[in-house]
């Protein structure tokens, strides 16, 4: 599956970009990416599209409004995504590639209904982009469309400083923009506005929310054990080199994302040998879902503040035929 549909959506926008904007986008977002993840070319294209949208909205609002032909929802979602991506570009530009095994484990971990876990949150970064292996997260009713990145923005609104907001935006490979906002009160209560989404889309957005929040909790709690740099040998060389004697490449110095969970392995359990050789059919393969636990400080404990601990999911009866 190529990203042809998404590329066509961005191509229509980026044709308005100047040469200077194109050079800047290549410098900012030209990450060398591992195979099976979003490509360097697509990241640069997204950067450029967001730059054009934000510039149009500020400098040529009438032209910007005409682009969306009165579709206020599409306009709002494009502007929300473009603004969030621009904030990422101007701040951390932290890009993580989550491995398939860790991503699968996080998808199988409950969080939205765990009120006590989400109290007194301190997010480590205001904005991050998480790259996801292809075909791991597909919108409802599709098998050839997938989500390969999430833009996660964490912030507080001036009028309600005690509330944490998490805005998750992404563009799937068909070119559809999704925005999944989550409001977290100081007591851990989660408020979600599903708008006019149908039941399947709501379930999908909640799956995305859980995954993104689990990533943020890992960034807050796991230290450096799950994180490592992507090295050049792990990436795809898709840079076109100039041909001809004396021609110099204008390609900016290489930059690389970081791995989350490079050596992570999914936990699994199998029945005892006596059980597996029984006359009855073995239980089906299933997940014992993961969750988070809050460990409080107390007398004789080394920690002085509450700690969040990930209880990992376990794949039961894996490998049994």
Secondary structure as the mmCIF struct_conf table of DSSP 4:
data_model
#
loop_
_struct_conf.conf_type_id
_struct_conf.id
_struct_conf.beg_label_comp_id
_struct_conf.beg_label_asym_id
_struct_conf.beg_label_seq_id
_struct_conf.end_label_comp_id
_struct_conf.end_label_asym_id
_struct_conf.end_label_seq_id
HELX_RH_AL_P HELX_RH_AL_P1 UNK A 4 UNK A 14
TURN_TY1_P TURN_TY1_P1 UNK A 15 UNK A 16
HELX_RH_AL_P HELX_RH_AL_P2 UNK A 19 UNK A 29
STRN STRN1 UNK A 31 UNK A 32
STRN STRN2 UNK A 34 UNK A 34
TURN_TY1_P TURN_TY1_P2 UNK A 35 UNK A 36
BEND BEND1 UNK A 37 UNK A 37
HELX_RH_AL_P HELX_RH_AL_P3 UNK A 40 UNK A 59
HELX_RH_AL_P HELX_RH_AL_P4 UNK A 61 UNK A 67
TURN_TY1_P TURN_TY1_P3 UNK A 68 UNK A 70
HELX_RH_AL_P HELX_RH_AL_P5 UNK A 72 UNK A 90
TURN_TY1_P TURN_TY1_P4 UNK A 91 UNK A 92
STRN STRN3 UNK A 95 UNK A 98
HELX_RH_AL_P HELX_RH_AL_P6 UNK A 100 UNK A 107
TURN_TY1_P TURN_TY1_P5 UNK A 108 UNK A 108
STRN STRN4 UNK A 109 UNK A 109
TURN_TY1_P TURN_TY1_P6 UNK A 112 UNK A 113
HELX_RH_3T_P HELX_RH_3T_P1 UNK A 115 UNK A 118
BEND BEND2 UNK A 119 UNK A 120
BEND BEND3 UNK A 124 UNK A 124
BEND BEND4 UNK A 126 UNK A 126
STRN STRN5 UNK A 127 UNK A 132
TURN_TY1_P TURN_TY1_P7 UNK A 134 UNK A 135
BEND BEND5 UNK A 136 UNK A 137
TURN_TY1_P TURN_TY1_P8 UNK A 140 UNK A 141
BEND BEND6 UNK A 143 UNK A 144
STRN STRN6 UNK A 149 UNK A 157
TURN_TY1_P TURN_TY1_P9 UNK A 158 UNK A 159
STRN STRN7 UNK A 160 UNK A 171
TURN_TY1_P TURN_TY1_P10 UNK A 173 UNK A 174
BEND BEND7 UNK A 175 UNK A 175
STRN STRN8 UNK A 177 UNK A 184
TURN_TY1_P TURN_TY1_P11 UNK A 186 UNK A 187
STRN STRN9 UNK A 190 UNK A 191
TURN_TY1_P TURN_TY1_P12 UNK A 195 UNK A 196
HELX_RH_AL_P HELX_RH_AL_P7 UNK A 199 UNK A 221
BEND BEND8 UNK A 222 UNK A 222
TURN_TY1_P TURN_TY1_P13 UNK A 223 UNK A 226
STRN STRN10 UNK A 227 UNK A 229
HELX_LH_PP_P HELX_LH_PP_P1 UNK A 230 UNK A 231
HELX_RH_3T_P HELX_RH_3T_P2 UNK A 232 UNK A 234
STRN STRN11 UNK A 235 UNK A 235
HELX_LH_PP_P HELX_LH_PP_P2 UNK A 239 UNK A 243
BEND BEND9 UNK A 244 UNK A 244
TURN_TY1_P TURN_TY1_P14 UNK A 245 UNK A 246
HELX_LH_PP_P HELX_LH_PP_P3 UNK A 251 UNK A 254
STRN STRN12 UNK A 255 UNK A 256
STRN STRN13 UNK A 258 UNK A 260
BEND BEND10 UNK A 261 UNK A 261
TURN_TY1_P TURN_TY1_P15 UNK A 262 UNK A 263
STRN STRN14 UNK A 267 UNK A 269
HELX_RH_AL_P HELX_RH_AL_P8 UNK A 273 UNK A 276
TURN_TY1_P TURN_TY1_P16 UNK A 277 UNK A 277
BEND BEND11 UNK A 278 UNK A 280
HELX_LH_PP_P HELX_LH_PP_P4 UNK A 281 UNK A 285
STRN STRN15 UNK A 286 UNK A 288
STRN STRN16 UNK A 290 UNK A 290
STRN STRN17 UNK A 291 UNK A 295
TURN_TY1_P TURN_TY1_P17 UNK A 299 UNK A 300
BEND BEND12 UNK A 302 UNK A 302
BEND BEND13 UNK A 304 UNK A 305
STRN STRN18 UNK A 307 UNK A 311
STRN STRN19 UNK A 314 UNK A 316
TURN_TY1_P TURN_TY1_P18 UNK A 317 UNK A 319
#
